[in-house]
Amino acid sequence: MVGAIASGQMAKYVGRRGSLMIAAVPNIMGWLAISFAKDTTFLYVGRLLEGFGVGVISYVVPVYIAEISPHNMRGALGAVNPLSATFGVLLSYVLGLFFPWRLLALIGTLPCLLLVAGLFFIPESPRWLARMNMMDDCETSLQVLRGFDADITEEVNDIKIAVASANKSGTISFRELNQKKYRTPLILGIGLLVLQQLSGINCIIFYSGSIFKAAGLNNSNLDTCLIGAISVLATGVTTTILDRAGRRILLIISSSGMTLSLLAVAVVFCIKDNIAQDSDLYNILRIVSLVGVVAYVTAFSFGMGSIPWIIMSEILPVSIKCVAGSFRPLPTG
């Protein structure tokens, strides 16, 4: 939560690349503390460091993607962020089958090191450079992003207009967010993220192995890997159709599917203890529980997993993005 609160101001003054570079340091230190932990204190410290780093990254990465993306691809490219997260979850599931947790934590430093190295080769956000009155660097960055043969004149003018409008509005404080014109989009955006967390997805993901084992499934670890793979596929489908189907219809489909599938799983666990384990009905209930959890994760990945993050980036006025954006990762903290 501390990382989330600090992320907006950090991204404003240090830049998107600088913020990610700073966030990588506590992430690396956190994984090392967990990997070489001698007692629970090391685990707590490592988790706190990880929380700070992830809090910053959770805000900066979606903003950076939105600011460097062409208008017609912003939705699809914005969905790449949660797609990458689901792929990371799947990879951790698979590696967890073969490696002990200490080595797995040490492996967690590799993406952080790759991030640090990659930041030296990617351009800074053109919009942030424009906000800092570095227009030459802004045009250079945009030219690198769009290709050296592309005409960026119109996009540069759009950025100048947006920055001028934001500068005219002045700096917005946390207290001013209570104004109606800011309060409504902020409530909508944060409300979706709160509902995303209250949907129970983290409980399902974290305890999927235990859920499958309680349902009587023998290969619970493999079933958990299956959940991760399906999540990646569903998020990938969302990425391809997001800009064509629209945000609202996908959210409606996603939330409806989550409700029905979670209800089915709840019913199974309510009645399975009263059914004989050698009966056909018990075997059917085991299958229903697996299908229900798979359907739930699929429905979540189809909309609620990625769209709230994208909507939060799209509906906030430019003048309050840095201040209000700090609240965005809080529901997941």
Buried (B, 14 or more C-beta within 10 A) or exposed (E): EEBBBBBBBBBBEBBBBBBBBBBBBBBBBBBBBBBEBEEEEBBEBBEBBBBBBBBBBBBBBBBBBBBBBEEEEBBBBBBBBBBBBBBBBBBBBBEBEEBEEEEBBBBBBEBBEEBBEEBEEBBBBBBBBBBBEBBEBBBBBBBBBBEEEEEBEEBBEEBEEBBEEBBEEEEBEEEBBEEEEBEEBBEBBBEBBBBBBEBEBEEBBEEBBEBBBBBBBEEBBBBBBBBBBBBBBBBBBBBEBBBEBEBEEBBEBBBEBBEEBBEBBEBBBEEBEEBEEEEEEBEEBBEBBBBBBBBBBBBBBBBBBBBBBBBBBBBBBBBBBBBBBBBBBBBBB
